[in-house]
């Protein structure tokens, strides 16, 4: 009832309860955390958006075994 254990959808494990935010800063619904990312799920965002690498650079690094 307090929202301490919200349910999230995980691509492989289905709906699971996770530990939510243990405090409330305002009345109303609290944000629901997302499920843990899958291994490598955020790689394109990290390599291309944050680090500024091109797709060809990422391809070369992957081919050389520097990144998975």
N, C-alpha and C positions, 0 to 999 in steps of 0.2 A: 504494500500500500504506500510505502514511503518513496518508492522508486529507486531504492538502493541497489536492486538487482534487476536491471532492465534486460530485455531479450534483444539480441542482435542476430542477424542472418549471416552465417558463414558459408562460403561457397561449397565446402566439402562436408562440414559437420552439421549443417542445417541450423535451425534456431537453437541458440544457447543463451543461458543466463550469464551475464558478466557483472563484475563489480562496477557500479556506477559512481558518480561523484558523491562523496560522503558528506558534503555540505551544501547548503542552499544559500545563494546570494540574493535571490529574489523569489517572490511567490510564483507559482505556476509551474508548468512542466520544465524539467531540466533537460539539457541536451543529452542524447543517447550516444554513448561511445560507439565507434565502429568496431567490427570484428578485427582481430589481428590480421595484418596483411599476409598474403602468401609469400613464400620465398621468391624474391625477384619481382614481385608485383609492382613495386615503385621504382624499379631500375630506370625505365625510360624517363620518368620525371626527374630523377636525380642526375643522370648523365646528360640529358639534353637541356632540361629547363634550368636546373641549378648550376651545373658545371659548364653549360654552353657548348657541349660537344655535338658535332653533326652526326647524322645517322651513319655516314660512312666511317667516321672516326670510331664510333661505338662498334661497328662491324669489324674493323681492323683489330681493335682491342679484344673483342670476343674471339676472333680467329687466332690471335696470338696466344690466347689462354690467360691474358692479363685480367680479364673479367669473365664472369660466367654468364 
